[in-house]
Amino acid sequence: MTLSKWERVTEWPMTALALVFVFAYSWEVIARTHIPLCEKTINGIWVLFIIDYVVSISLARNKKAWLKNNLIMLMSIVLPMFRPLRLLRLVAVLNVLNRTSGMAVRGRITMYVCGSAILLIYIGSLAILDAERLAPNATITDFGKALWWSFVTVTTVGYGDLSPVTWQGKCIAVGLMITGIALIGVVTATLASWIVDRVDSETTKRAKKSDTEIKQLQDSVMRLSETVSQLRDELHAARLQTNADGTTAPTR
């Protein structure tokens, strides 16, 4: 068993578990019913994520490099306060769609960014509501407010009408702001790349059209030159024939 084979085998099962985790966590935070059942489900999936992490790091050839590239996974497993980070496992769905969609690179990037932004806003809303709802002087007390706060935070607008009061909420806010800046950078770069490609395409089309017109003009000039040369030869032959017949051409 190799790491790549293990990841291929567990990719969809772990993604399905992440979806179950989303449902259980959402139900616990929003509905606030059947909390013991939700906690058991979340803890059970947490154990499975730990097993996946241990097996993955044991199969990795360069364990230090693998550990460095999966720090978020380690944080979500070791520290219970970061349990919403386990939902980032759903990003694997976007990776699978990217490999099977057959779209151009820019289309895959757009799909990945849009999917990541939606997932990030939803996760941030659940996390901030879970951290803030019961805190004293809290302003984020329902899912609607949490969703609005997550959206304005990810987009780096920050109206200031809602703000976290707990240190967990402030950590979530920092994470959303940093990730939001990164997503906006990707969107801006993709849009700039599209504009540059369009300009290059139009410039290339015009250059090809100009080259075609120049070539056609050169061909016309060449054909005209050949016609003039033929007429000159015919005129010269006619003069020679006239001289041979002993006649002279009329002069003015």
C-alpha positions as CSV (number, residue, x, y, z in Angstrom):
1,M,0.0,0.0,0.0
2,T,1.3,3.4,-1.0
3,L,0.2,6.8,0.0
4,S,-1.2,7.7,-3.4
5,K,-3.2,4.4,-3.5
6,W,-4.5,5.0,0.0
7,E,-5.6,8.5,-0.9
8,R,-7.4,7.2,-4.0
9,V,-9.1,4.5,-2.0
10,T,-10.2,6.7,0.9
11,E,-11.0,9.9,-1.2
12,W,-14.7,9.4,-1.7
13,P,-15.4,7.6,1.7
14,M,-13.7,10.4,3.6
15,T,-15.5,13.0,1.6
16,A,-18.8,11.2,2.4
17,L,-17.9,11.3,6.1
18,A,-17.2,15.0,5.7
19,L,-20.7,15.5,4.3
20,V,-22.1,13.6,7.3
21,F,-20.0,15.8,9.5
22,V,-21.4,18.9,7.8
23,F,-25.0,17.7,8.4
24,A,-24.4,16.8,12.0
25,Y,-22.5,19.9,12.9
26,S,-25.0,22.1,11.1
27,W,-27.9,20.4,12.9
28,E,-26.2,20.8,16.3
29,V,-25.4,24.5,15.7
30,I,-28.6,25.7,14.0
31,A,-31.4,23.3,15.2
32,R,-30.0,22.8,18.7
33,T,-31.8,19.4,19.0
34,H,-30.5,15.9,19.3
35,I,-27.2,17.3,20.5
36,P,-26.0,14.0,22.1
37,L,-26.5,12.1,18.8
38,C,-24.8,14.9,16.8
39,E,-21.9,14.8,19.2
40,K,-21.5,11.1,19.0
41,T,-21.6,11.3,15.2
42,I,-19.0,14.1,15.1
43,N,-16.7,12.3,17.6
44,G,-17.0,9.1,15.6
45,I,-16.1,10.8,12.4
46,W,-13.3,12.6,14.2
47,V,-11.8,9.2,15.2
48,L,-12.0,8.1,11.6
49,F,-10.2,11.2,10.5
50,I,-7.5,10.5,13.1
51,I,-7.1,7.0,11.7
52,D,-6.8,8.4,8.1
53,Y,-4.2,10.9,9.3
54,V,-2.1,8.3,11.1
55,V,-2.2,5.9,8.1
56,S,-1.4,8.7,5.7
57,I,1.6,9.9,7.6
58,S,2.9,6.4,8.1
59,L,2.7,5.7,4.4
60,A,4.4,9.0,3.4
61,R,8.0,8.6,2.3
62,N,9.0,12.1,3.3
63,K,7.1,12.5,6.6
64,K,8.4,16.0,7.4
65,A,7.3,17.3,4.1
66,W,3.9,15.6,4.3
67,L,3.4,17.0,7.9
68,K,4.3,20.5,6.7
69,N,1.8,20.3,3.9
70,N,-1.0,19.1,6.2
71,L,-0.8,21.3,9.2
72,I,-4.5,22.3,8.9
73,M,-5.4,18.6,9.2
74,L,-3.2,18.2,12.2
75,M,-4.8,21.3,13.9
76,S,-8.3,20.0,13.2
77,I,-7.5,16.7,14.9
78,V,-5.4,17.7,17.9
79,L,-7.3,20.9,18.9
80,P,-11.1,20.4,19.4
81,M,-11.7,24.2,19.0
82,F,-10.6,23.9,15.4
83,R,-13.1,21.1,14.6
84,P,-14.8,23.2,11.8
85,L,-11.5,22.9,9.9
86,R,-12.3,19.2,9.3
87,L,-15.0,20.4,6.9
88,L,-12.2,21.5,4.5
89,R,-12.0,17.8,3.6
90,L,-14.9,18.7,1.2
91,V,-12.4,20.5,-1.0
92,A,-11.4,17.0,-2.2
93,V,-14.7,17.0,-4.1
94,L,-13.5,20.0,-6.0
95,N,-10.2,18.3,-6.8
96,V,-12.1,15.3,-8.2
97,L,-14.4,17.5,-10.3
98,N,-11.3,19.4,-11.6
99,R,-9.8,16.2,-12.8
100,T,-12.9,14.9,-14.5
101,S,-14.6,18.1,-15.8
102,G,-12.5,18.4,-18.9
103,M,-12.8,22.2,-18.7
104,A,-10.0,24.6,-19.5
105,V,-7.6,25.6,-16.8
106,R,-9.3,29.0,-16.3
107,G,-12.7,27.3,-16.0
108,R,-11.4,24.8,-13.4
109,I,-9.8,27.6,-11.4
110,T,-13.1,29.6,-11.4
111,M,-15.1,26.5,-10.3
112,Y,-12.6,25.8,-7.6
113,V,-12.6,29.4,-6.3
114,C,-16.4,29.6,-6.3
115,G,-16.8,26.3,-4.6
116,S,-14.2,27.1,-2.0
117,A,-15.7,30.5,-1.3
118,I,-19.2,29.1,-0.8
119,L,-17.8,26.3,1.5
120,L,-15.7,28.8,3.4
121,I,-18.6,31.2,4.0
122,Y,-20.8,28.3,5.2
123,I,-18.2,26.8,7.5
124,G,-17.3,30.3,8.9
125,S,-21.0,30.9,9.6
126,L,-21.4,27.7,11.6
127,A,-18.1,28.2,13.4
128,I,-18.7,31.8,14.4
129,L,-22.3,31.1,15.6
130,D,-21.1,28.1,17.6
131,A,-18.4,30.3,19.3
132,E,-20.4,33.5,19.7
133,R,-24.0,32.7,20.4
134,L,-23.8,32.2,24.2
135,A,-21.1,34.7,24.9
136,P,-21.9,37.9,26.9
137,N,-22.6,41.0,24.7
138,A,-22.5,38.9,21.6
139,T,-24.0,40.4,18.4
140,I,-23.9,37.3,16.3
141,T,-26.8,35.3,17.8
142,D,-28.5,33.5,14.9
143,F,-27.5,31.9,11.6
144,G,-28.7,34.8,9.4
145,K,-26.4,37.2,11.2
146,A,-23.5,34.7,11.1
147,L,-24.0,34.2,7.4
148,W,-24.0,38.0,6.8
149,W,-20.9,38.4,8.9
150,S,-19.0,35.6,7.2
151,F,-19.9,37.1,3.7
152,V,-18.7,40.6,4.5
153,T,-15.6,39.3,6.3
154,V,-14.6,37.0,3.4
155,T,-15.1,39.8,0.9
156,T,-13.0,42.1,3.2
157,V,-15.8,44.7,3.4
158,G,-16.3,44.6,7.1
159,Y,-19.3,46.9,7.8
160,G,-18.7,46.7,11.5
161,D,-22.3,46.1,12.4
162,L,-21.4,42.7,13.7
163,S,-18.2,41.6,15.3
164,P,-16.9,38.7,17.4
165,V,-16.3,39.2,21.1
166,T,-14.7,35.8,22.0
167,W,-11.1,34.9,21.1
168,Q,-12.3,31.9,19.2
169,G,-14.5,34.1,17.1
170,K,-11.6,36.6,16.5
171,C,-9.4,33.7,15.4
172,I,-12.1,32.6,12.9
173,A,-12.3,36.2,11.7
174,V,-8.6,36.3,11.0
175,G,-8.8,33.1,9.1
176,L,-11.7,34.3,7.0
177,M,-10.0,37.6,6.2
178,I,-6.7,36.0,5.2
179,T,-8.5,33.4,3.1
180,G,-10.8,36.1,1.6
181,I,-7.8,38.1,0.5
182,A,-6.3,35.0,-1.2
183,L,-9.6,34.2,-3.0
184,I,-9.9,37.8,-4.2
185,G,-6.4,37.7,-5.4
186,V,-7.1,34.5,-7.4
187,V,-10.3,36.0,-8.9
188,T,-8.4,39.2,-9.8
189,A,-5.6,37.3,-11.4
190,T,-8.0,35.1,-13.3
191,L,-9.9,38.1,-14.6
192,A,-6.6,39.9,-15.6
193,S,-5.4,36.7,-17.4
194,W,-8.7,36.6,-19.3
195,I,-8.4,40.2,-20.4
196,V,-4.8,39.8,-21.5
197,D,-5.7,36.7,-23.5
198,R,-8.6,38.6,-25.2
199,V,-6.3,41.5,-26.1
200,D,-3.7,39.1,-27.4
201,S,-6.3,37.2,-29.4
202,E,-7.7,40.4,-31.0
203,T,-4.1,41.7,-31.7
204,T,-3.2,38.4,-33.3
205,K,-6.4,38.4,-35.4
206,R,-5.7,41.9,-36.6
207,A,-2.1,41.1,-37.3
208,K,-3.1,38.1,-39.3
209,K,-5.7,40.1,-41.2
210,S,-3.1,42.8,-42.0
211,D,-0.6,40.2,-43.1
212,T,-3.2,38.7,-45.4
213,E,-4.1,42.0,-46.9
214,I,-0.5,42.9,-47.5
215,K,0.1,39.5,-49.1
216,Q,-2.9,40.0,-51.4
217,L,-1.7,43.5,-52.3
218,Q,1.8,42.1,-53.1
219,D,0.2,39.4,-55.3
220,S,-1.8,42.1,-57.1
221,V,1.3,44.2,-57.7
222,M,3.2,41.2,-58.9
223,R,0.4,40.2,-61.3
224,L,0.2,43.8,-62.6
225,S,4.0,43.9,-63.1
226,E,3.8,40.6,-65.0
227,T,1.0,42.0,-67.2
228,V,3.0,45.2,-67.9
229,S,6.0,43.1,-68.7
230,Q,4.0,41.0,-71.1
231,L,2.6,44.2,-72.8
232,R,6.1,45.6,-73.1
233,D,7.3,42.4,-74.7
234,E,4.3,42.3,-77.2
235,L,4.9,46.0,-78.1
236,H,8.6,45.3,-78.7
237,A,7.8,42.3,-80.8
238,A,5.3,44.4,-82.8
239,R,7.9,47.1,-83.5
240,L,10.4,44.5,-84.6
241,Q,7.8,43.0,-87.0
242,T,7.1,46.5,-88.4
243,N,10.8,47.1,-89.0
244,A,11.1,43.7,-90.7
245,D,8.2,44.5,-93.1
246,G,10.0,47.8,-94.2
247,T,7.4,50.1,-92.7
248,T,7.8,52.8,-90.2
249,A,5.6,53.6,-87.4
250,P,3.8,57.0,-87.7
251,T,5.4,59.8,-85.8
252,R,3.9,63.0,-84.5
